[in-house]
Amino acid sequence: QLQLQESGPGLVKPSETLSLTCTVSGGSISSTDYYWVWIRQPPGKGLEWIGGIYYSGNTYYDPSLKSRVTISVDTSKNKFSLKLSSVTAADTAVYYCARRVRGAVPGWGQGTLVTVSS
Amino acid sequence: QSALTQPASVSGSPGQSITISCTGTSSDVGSYDLVSWYQQHPGKAPKLMIYEGSKRPSGVSNRFSGSKSGNTASLTISGLQAEDEADYYCSSYAGSSTFEVFGGGTKLTVL
């Protein structure tokens, strides 16, 4: 059974770069069926797409975050990563990594809270 | 402001049926049969309940059903149970530029 686990700092200072990694286990990140995606949820608010990556490296980003987001994949380590630059308090959220197939997200990580504060 | 519009809240009594709407545009919901619905309990990750508009993943109760008419998708829950009380989100593919969009979420209260 495929599992995903987010890891990274839980506290990031304003203007710095948020970095998270998602480790995929129980399956290959090189599967041609999936996009590997990042989704976030600010406290008490709804879900927001950040973007995703195919195993080949093709990426897509939400237009509202595109200028600050980089998603990368390391197929040798079965991991993919998120970098979000120039963060502000508005970027405080639970960040989920997940796999997407044909528009649906059937597999989610447990989520990790990242707080932006000095 | 979310790209897809959902009612902020709906409620129903045990055993009743409720429907949650998800209104988009001809650029997303209206153009693709790629609407998904997610259930989220407090403090938990979302769970996929419906994909491709009307399909249920294995293990999801057949009390949950999805449909679409024009630019509006709908999630119907029949035979409401206490454990259905949760937040529900719709999502749609929106083309190669925007890719995906979520609704703002609907809080379901089982009275």
Chai-1 contact restraints between the chains, C-beta under 6 A:
chainA,res_idxA,chainB,res_idxB,connection_type,confidence,min_distance_angstrom,max_distance_angstrom,comment,restraint_id
A,G46,B,G104,contact,1.0,0.0,6.0,A-B,restraint_1
A,G46,B,G105,contact,1.0,0.0,6.0,A-B,restraint_2
A,L47,B,Y89,contact,1.0,0.0,6.0,A-B,restraint_3
A,L47,B,F102,contact,1.0,0.0,6.0,A-B,restraint_4
A,W49,B,E100,contact,1.0,0.0,6.0,A-B,restraint_5
A,Y60,B,F99,contact,1.0,0.0,6.0,A-B,restraint_6
A,G103,B,L34,contact,1.0,0.0,6.0,A-B,restraint_7
A,G103,B,Y93,contact,1.0,0.0,6.0,A-B,restraint_8
A,A104,B,S36,contact,1.0,0.0,6.0,A-B,restraint_9
A,A104,B,L48,contact,1.0,0.0,6.0,A-B,restraint_10
A,A104,B,Y51,contact,1.0,0.0,6.0,A-B,restraint_11
A,P106,B,L48,contact,1.0,0.0,6.0,A-B,restraint_12
A,W108,B,A45,contact,1.0,0.0,6.0,A-B,restraint_13
A,Q110,B,A45,contact,1.0,0.0,6.0,A-B,restraint_14
A,G111,B,A45,contact,1.0,0.0,6.0,A-B,restraint_15
